[in-house]
Amino acid sequence: MKFQPGMPKPPNSGRKKGGTNKHVGDLRAIFKQFVERNLPRMQMLFDELAEKDQKAAANIVLEMADFCIPRLQRTEWADVTEKPTEDTDALSDAQLEALARSGSPGAAQPPEGPPLGGAVRRDN
């Protein structure tokens, strides 16, 4: 049935969500086959270029890396640092020391037990 303007879309018509475009999939397969067949020649050409112009060879590697490794600006980073629960800028040095000793959430706690490495100091 041909689509007619103003008519509702038939149920279950069109490409499913997340499905790939048929032509893009075909092109990817053709390109992959081309690269696999010509990989030795491409390596030879790259080696020749690297001998003549190292900067150009490095740029090619960086451009190819875009297809394999995401850039940092394309990656979303979450802030995992702890934020103080109190406004510490307004506190005096004595108040900050008391806060650190009190064991408030977020305050640094000294480790319990012997120091790292298992060494124990004994005064005899």
N, C-alpha and C positions, 0 to 999 in steps of 0.2 A: 504494500500500500504506500503510495507516494505521500510525502508530507505536504499538507496544504496550510497556508497561513491562517491563523485564527483557530485552528483545530488543536485539541490537546495532543500531546505526545503519546503515542501508544505505550502501554506498560512494557517494561523490560526491553525497550528499544535503545539502540546506541551502545557505545562501548561502556563496559562496566568500570566502576571507580577503581583507579589504580592500574587499569589495563594499559598495555603499551600500544602505541600506534604501529600498525602492521608495516608500513613503509620504513619507519625509523628502525624497527627491528631487522628488517631485510638489509638496510644500509649498514648497520652495525656489523652484521654477519659478513657482508662483503668486505668491509674495511678490515675487519679482524683477519680474514683470510689473506688479504693483500699484504698486511703487515707480517703475518707469519711466514708467507712465502718469500718475502724480501728482507727478512731480518738480517741475514748474513751480509747482504749488500749494503743495507742501511748502516750496519756497524762499521763496515769498511769506509763508507763515505764519512761517517762521523769521525773516525780515527784520522782520516786525511784532513778534515776540517780542523780538528783539534791541534794537529801539527802546525797548521798555517795560522789559525786564529783561535787562541784559547778562550778569549772572551765570547766569541760567537758560539763556540761549543758549549760553554757554561750556560749561555742564554737558552740554547736549545734544551738542555737538561732541565732548567728551571721551568720552561714552558711546558715540557712534557710532564713535569711533576704536578702541575695543576690538575691533571687528569687522574692522578693517583692519591695525592696527599692534599687534604683541605687546608687552605690558608687559615691563619689564626683569626683574621678578621671575619672569616665565614663561620667561625666556631663560636658558639655562645658559652661564655664562662660565667659560672655562678660565684657570687661573693661568699666565701666560706669562712671569712675571718669573724671572730667573735666581736661583737659590739658591746661596749660597756653598758650595764643596765642603769648606771647613774651618770650624771653630768660631772665628770672628773675635773673639768677645767676650772670650776669654781671652788674646788677644795684646796685647803692648805697642805703643805708637805706632811704635817703631823696627821691630818685627816686621811691622806692617802696611805700613809704607813699603817694606820689603824685599820683601814679598809682592807689592805693586803693581809694583815694578820687575822682579821675576823673570819676569813674563809667565805666571803660572799661569793655568789655564783660569778664565774668569770675571773676571779682572783687567782693568781698563781699559787699553787700549793707546793710546799717542799715535798720531795719524794720520801716515802716511808721505807724503812729497812736500810740495809747496807748500800753503799754507793755502787754504781755500775761496776761490773767486773767481779763482784763478790768479795772485794777486799774489805776487811773490817779493821779499824784502828783500835788498838787496845793499849791503854796506858797502864804499865805495871810498875 
